[in-house]
Amino acid sequence: MDSAGLVTRPLTEELLRGAVEVEHTEHGLLPHRLPARARAQCPDQQLLTIESQPSGVRLVFRTAATLVELDVLATKKTYRGVPVPPPDGVHELLVDGRPAGRAVVTDGNVLTVDMSTGQTETRPGPAGTVRFSGLPQRTKDVEIWLPHNETTELRALRTDAPVESVPRGDRPVWLHHGSSISHGSNATSPTATWPALAASLGGVELVNLGLGGNALLDPFTARALRDTPAGMISLKLGINLVNTDLMRLRALAPAVHGFLDTIREGHPRTPLLVISPLHCPIHEDTPGPTAPDAEALRAGTMRFRATGDPGERAQGKLTLEVIRRELERVVRQRAGEDANLHYLDGRELYGANDAVEHPLPDGLHPDTATHRLIGERFAELVFADGGVFAAGHG
């Protein structure tokens, strides 16, 4: 059956999971992972691009359809000077929770980033269609996970059988915030990011506020976390503070306290886990900022390097070692009055020994195999019996 024989189904917010807010555009729906008020308070192009990339966002519906088509307008990111563009974002199909297909669109807008200057340029492009055929001829729950690394405006949904929403059920919501690793950088598909994998293993509903380059203790992010319903919350903090050379040691602990205070306004007793940075060799003892390696760029690849001086730690510049020590101290201080606040050293998820067997390809971000390693360890440490989130989903 071709598209002319399908019926267009209304795209409604109730079909979307994992978005913090949904914008109604002229042509359809645009999922966001920060609310409009937060976006207005920081009109930074990188942040606006990152929060509109729907990591963890999926369409969920019940249907007997054997054929599903979804029209989308993608915005694809490329880097000036890197001759090979990143691969197209993947739309991943799950049927009754099991992988059942992948599809990409090659058309769309193109956002070109100059890594040396931060300047961006957008070239408009056409919408495209992802198509999944041969689905089982029975009523089933269908999930289409949107690309974690491409802004995706949903234009139209077509099927060969009626569609209905799926009740939310009793699975608790896990609300997670972190950096580009939590966002899913370098993972090859949306369900291969470590938070998506950990959520699947833990039997929870993921809302992923991993914001590449933007886990910066911003007050508007804390308010978004405060105002988002959740049964458990985790925060992976630190690496972006070093990447951007955002603050000095004097400002770190008060900023973390303020971030936690704001979250606790909306979630006073929700289990809350603070995760310190994963092992990252270039920044363990060397401050930021982080910069693209110019030699690697000339060779047509992307790699990062630390540009700070280890001697600057005496002036309060931050390294991952310093941040881990401060985060643990803050959590320990607060835990006397907050029994639901916990700390996890990020090196338990990815440590120095792991870096030997699973090196970070670009110096900062894990590949898909390492995302799996991190996700499996998180599920075992946090969701399994004895973990700090075990009681919340058992």
C-alpha positions, -999 to 999 in steps of 0.1 A, spaced: 0 0 0 14 34 -9 11 67 10 -21 76 -10 -38 46 6 -29 55 41 -49 76 65 -34 106 82 -37 105 119 -37 136 141 -3 143 158 -11 152 194 9 159 225 -6 128 242 13 106 217 47 121 228 68 109 257 100 123 271 94 160 260 93 187 286 73 210 263 58 207 228 56 236 205 28 238 180 44 251 148 28 261 115 32 226 101 32 203 131 48 196 165 83 205 177 94 187 209 115 207 234 135 196 264 135 230 281 103 251 285 99 284 266 106 305 296 140 289 300 148 293 264 140 330 266 164 335 294 194 322 275 191 328 238 224 310 231 223 293 197 241 261 210 217 257 239 187 263 216 199 237 191 207 212 218 175 214 238 155 210 206 173 177 197 148 152 211 171 128 230 148 103 248 117 116 231 94 91 214 60 87 197 40 61 215 7 47 203 -14 15 200 -24 2 167 -30 -28 145 -13 -11 116 13 -29 95 26 2 78 35 35 95 49 67 78 61 98 96 68 131 79 95 151 96 116 182 91 151 174 104 178 199 112 212 182 107 244 196 122 277 197 103 311 212 111 330 235 89 364 220 79 353 184 86 348 169 52 327 139 63 294 151 78 280 132 108 257 103 99 220 110 95 199 108 127 182 75 133 144 70 139 142 37 158 110 15 159 101 -6 189 71 -30 189 59 -40 223 92 -29 237 114 -48 212 136 -33 184 117 -37 151 134 -13 126 154 18 118 150 46 93 166 79 84 157 109 64 185 124 42 167 157 35 162 186 59 178 219 71 215 219 76 231 238 105 268 244 99 290 251 129 324 267 127 342 251 157 370 277 157 346 307 160 313 293 172 295 309 143 266 290 128 248 291 94 215 274 85 206 263 50 168 254 47 159 221 33 128 200 26 109 176 49 114 138 45 95 107 54 104 77 75 86 45 67 82 13 86 64 -16 69 58 -53 77 46 -47 113 28 -76 130 -9 -79 121 -22 -75 156 -28 -48 181 5 -37 196 22 -8 213 45 11 188 73 35 198 92 56 174 123 70 191 133 103 175 169 110 166 188 121 197 211 143 177 188 161 151 161 187 158 130 170 145 97 187 137 69 162 133 47 170 103 23 141 97 16 105 108 0 80 84 -10 45 91 -32 17 76 -52 11 108 -65 34 136 -42 48 162 -49 54 199 -29 67 228 -13 43 253 -21 47 290 8 60 310 9 29 332 26 27 366 63 28 355 79 57 374 95 86 356 133 89 358 143 125 352 180 128 343 202 159 336 237 158 323 262 168 296 267 156 260 274 121 272 239 120 288 225 136 257 240 107 237 270 121 218 285 96 195 259 69 201 246 55 169 209 54 177 185 69 202 180 37 222 218 32 223 225 63 245 234 52 280 203 68 297 179 51 272 196 17 278 196 22 316 159 32 316 151 0 296 170 -22 320 156 -4 350 120 -5 338 114 32 341 101 60 319 130 83 308 129 121 306 163 130 294 175 166 301 211 157 290 221 190 273 253 187 253 277 214 265 251 229 288 251 211 321 262 244 336 242 247 368 219 272 351 190 284 373 165 279 344 176 243 341 171 238 378 136 253 375 128 229 346 139 200 368 119 214 397 87 216 376 89 183 358 70 154 375 94 126 384 97 96 407 135 98 408 161 124 396 198 122 387 222 149 379 256 142 362 276 174 368 310 187 362 326 181 328 309 211 311 320 234 339 356 225 329 349 225 291 337 261 293 360 273 321 327 288 334 336 294 371 362 291 398 362 270 429 348 298 450 316 297 430 311 260 426 297 248 459 272 277 463 260 271 427 255 234 434 237 242 466 214 266 448 208 241 420 198 215 446 177 239 466 156 248 435 150 212 426 140 204 462 113 232 460 94 209 436 107 175 447 113 177 485 115 140 491 122 125 456 153 103 455 180 125 441 213 112 429 243 135 422 269 119 398 304 133 395 322 133 362 332 102 344 369 97 338 382 120 311 420 119 307 424 154 292 407 171 321 415 150 351 441 174 363 442 200 335 416 229 335 397 241 305 386 255 283 383 227 259 390 234 222 390 214 190 424 201 181 434 222 151 457 195 137 429 169 138 406 194 121 431 199 93 432 161 89 394 161 86 386 146 120 372 159 153 392 157 184 394 178 216 422 190 238 425 208 271 440 243 268 444 252 305 475 250 326 476 226 356 493 253 375 462 274 374 445 252 399 461 273 426 440 303 413 408 282 416 405 268 381 384 237 380 395 202 370 375 170 372 394 159 403 385 192 421 349 189 411 345 154 423 359 163 457 335 193 460 304 175 448 310 147 473 315 172 501 283 191 492 262 160 491 277 147 524 270 180 540 234 181 529 227 144 534 224 150 572 192 168 566 182 150 533 180 113 536 170 110 499 201 127 485 229 104 473 263 106 456 278 84 429 314 88 418 312 88 380 344 67 377 323 38 389 305 41 355 336 48 335 370 49 351 407 50 342 409 12 335 380 15 312 397 43 292 424 18 283 400 -7 268 373 18 257 392 50 249 371 81 241 374 85 203 375 122 202 389 127 237 356 136 253 327 114 242 322 76 244 312 54 214 282 32 213 299 2 230 310 25 259 275 39 262 263 4 267 290 -2 293 279 29 312 242 22 309 246 -14 321 267 -3 351 242 25 360 213 0 359 232 -24 381 244 2 406 213 24 408 182 5 397 190 -31 409 184 -44 444 203 -22 469 206 7 445 193 41 455 164 40 430 155 4 436 126 11 459 111 36 436 104 11 408 103 -23 424 
